Amino acid sequence: MGATLALAGCAPTSQADAPSGTAAGTHPVEHARGTAEVPAAPQRVVALEPVELDTAVALGITPVGAAVASNVAGVPDYLGVNGVQPVGTVPEPDLEAIAALKPDLILGTEARHSKLYEQLSAIAPTVFMQTQADPWQENVLLIGAALGQPDDAKALLDGFNERCDRIAEEFDVHGKTVNLIRPRDETTLSLYGPTSFAGSALECAGLTIPAREWEDGLQADLSPENILDATADYVLVTSADPADDATIPPAITQNRSAFPSVTLVDTSYWVSGVGPKGGDLVLDEIEAILETER
């Protein structure tokens, strides 16, 4: 596995070997491991988390490398970028692949990549978020700081939140309930709570997620036999192919009278693609659903 490889060539780069962009000065960034001196304008970024990849692209920086959800899925299409080299998976980054790209900044996560920090920081300045778990907007601000664009990152979030407010006002959805369901397998469905990326977007747009016991405020699992516990005015179901109605779980189709409004949505940005670009697409779909149902 790439995460366990011993690297012979991971000593800090000399100025002569440093990737382009590192000579333009540095700035300190406080992060989960302390303070890192990072390039003022990094040019060769490697992102190990979806929110880091999404935020970088939203800020106009296409990373040279990114850890991906799976080797089959690759870099999400919704980002609309080319040339990002996969460097292993999010849980198991490939250190040799990262080093080969000669990055000048690596973005990772303490909760997920803690054991790799020393090896990563020997390759290039490394900034770690504390956790990949939401609330996501705090992570966007840290990523913006690491990329030398803190004001732009804040502006992206301000725009997102202002758009939420406009949607809530235009469609007057106060009191309307919503559940986002992610089919895991034949025996498990996951509901996303108000603290999750998608759940927070739904509530930001004025909808209400029915109260239940959430694991860390993020999600709760449900068996198909208890699907009626997931009824709401709007029910959204994540799918790898939202054009295929066959991806709606049988538990819902067999109880369709209890689910008057069911919409398939794309897993790649409702769940996997956390960040400003994914957030804009989520709000696009929320707005379209509310317009259709109005």
QUIKAWO-V674556 format. One record per residue. RES is the residue in one small letter. PSI is psi as a letter, one per 40 degrees, with the letter a starting at -180 (none if undefined). OMEGA is omega in radians with two decimals (* if undefined). Layout:
BEGIN
((RES PSI OMEGA) (RES PSI OMEGA))
END
This chain:
BEGIN
((m i -3.07) (g d -3.07) (a e -3.06) (t e -3.10) (l h 3.02) (a h -3.07) (l h 3.08) (a d -3.02) (g f -3.03) (c e 3.05) (a i 3.14) (p i -3.11) (t i 3.04) (s i -3.14) (q d -3.12) (a d -3.11) (d e -3.02) (a i 3.10) (p i -3.14) (s i 3.11) (g d -3.06) (t e -3.11) (a e -3.05) (a e -3.13) (g i -3.14) (t i 3.01) (h i -3.12) (p i 3.08) (v h 3.06) (e h -3.09) (h a -2.99) (a d -3.12) (r e -3.14) (g b -3.14) (t h 3.12) (a i 3.00) (e h -3.06) (v i 3.13) (p i 3.13) (a d 3.13) (a g -3.07) (p i -3.09) (q d -3.06) (r g -3.03) (v h 2.96) (v h -3.10) (a h -3.09) (l e 3.13) (e i 3.10) (p d -3.11) (v d 3.11) (e d 3.10) (l d -3.12) (d d -3.09) (t d 3.10) (a d -3.14) (v d 3.12) (a d 3.13) (l e 3.06) (g e 3.13) (i h 3.06) (t h 3.14) (p i 3.07) (v d 3.14) (g i 3.12) (a h 2.94) (a i -3.03) (v i -3.12) (a d 3.06) (s i -3.13) (n d 3.12) (v d -3.05) (a d -3.11) (g a -3.13) (v h -3.07) (p h -3.13) (d d -3.02) (y d -3.14) (l d 3.09) (g f -3.14) (v i 3.09) (n i 3.02) (g e 3.08) (v h -3.10) (q h 3.03) (p h 3.12) (v g -3.10) (g a -3.14) (t i -3.13) (v d 3.11) (p d -3.06) (e g 3.09) (p i -3.14) (d h -3.05) (l d 3.13) (e d 3.12) (a d 3.10) (i d -3.11) (a d -3.11) (a d -3.13) (l e -3.14) (k f -3.12) (p i 2.99) (d e 3.05) (l h 3.06) (i h 3.11) (l h -3.14) (g a -3.03) (t h 3.12) (e d -3.07) (a d -3.05) (r d -2.98) (h f -3.03) (s d -3.07) (k e -3.11) (l e -2.97) (y d -3.09) (e d 3.14) (q d 3.12) (l d -3.09) (s e 3.01) (a d 3.10) (i d -3.08) (a i 3.03) (p h -3.00) (t h 3.10) (v h -3.13) (f h 2.84) (m i 3.09) (q d -3.12) (t i 3.07) (q e -3.13) (a i -3.14) (d i 0.22) (p h -2.99) (w d -3.02) (q d 3.08) (e d 3.12) (n d 3.11) (v d 3.13) (l d 3.11) (l d 3.13) (i d 3.10) (g d 3.11) (a d -3.13) (a d -3.12) (l e 3.12) (g f -3.10) (q f -3.08) (p d -3.12) (d d 3.12) (d d 3.10) (a d 3.11) (k d 3.13) (a d 3.08) (l d -3.14) (l d 3.10) (d d 3.12) (g d 3.10) (f d -3.08) (n d 3.09) (e d 3.10) (r d 3.04) (c d -3.11) (d d 3.13) (r d 3.13) (i d -3.13) (a d -3.12) (e d -3.07) (e d -3.02) (f e 3.06) (d g -3.06) (v e -3.14) (h h 3.13) (g e 3.10) (k h -3.07) (t i -3.13) (v i 2.97) (n h 3.01) (l h -3.07) (i h 3.05) (r h 3.07) (p h 3.12) (r d 3.10) (d a -3.07) (e e -3.06) (t e -3.02) (t h 2.99) (l h 3.12) (s h 3.01) (l i -3.11) (y h -3.03) (g i -3.05) (p d -3.13) (t e -3.12) (s i 3.12) (f d -3.09) (a d 3.14) (g d 3.14) (s d 3.09) (a d 3.12) (l d -3.14) (e d 3.07) (c d 3.13) (a e 3.00) (g e 3.12) (l i -3.11) (t h 3.04) (i h -3.12) (p i -3.10) (a i 3.01) (r i 3.09) (e h -3.12) (w i 3.04) (e h -3.08) (d f -3.13) (g e -2.99) (l d -3.06) (q i 3.08) (a h -3.13) (d i -3.07) (l i 3.06) (s i 3.14) (p d -3.14) (e d -3.12) (n f -3.04) (i d -3.13) (l e 3.04) (d e -3.09) (a e 3.13) (t i 3.13) (a i 3.10) (d d 3.08) (y h 3.06) (v h 3.11) (l h -3.12) (v h -3.14) (t i -3.10) (s i 3.02) (a e 3.10) (d g -3.07) (p e 3.06) (a e -3.06) (d h -3.13) (d e 3.13) (a e 3.12) (t e 2.99) (i h -3.09) (p i 3.11) (p d -3.14) (a d 3.11) (i d -3.10) (t d 3.12) (q e 3.11) (n f -2.97) (r d -3.13) (s d 3.12) (a e -3.10) (f g -3.06) (p d -3.12) (s h 3.12) (v h -3.12) (t h 3.03) (l h 3.11) (v i -2.99) (d h -3.14) (t d -2.98) (s d 3.07) (y e 3.05) (w d -3.08) (v d -3.00) (s d -2.98) (g f -3.12) (v h 3.08) (g i -3.09) (p d -3.13) (k d 3.06) (g d 3.14) (g d 3.10) (d d 3.12) (l d 3.08) (v d 3.13) (l d 3.04) (d d -3.08) (e d 3.07) (i d -3.13) (e d 3.14) (a d 3.13) (i d -3.12) (l d 3.12) (e d -3.12) (t d -3.05) (e e -3.04) (r none *))
END
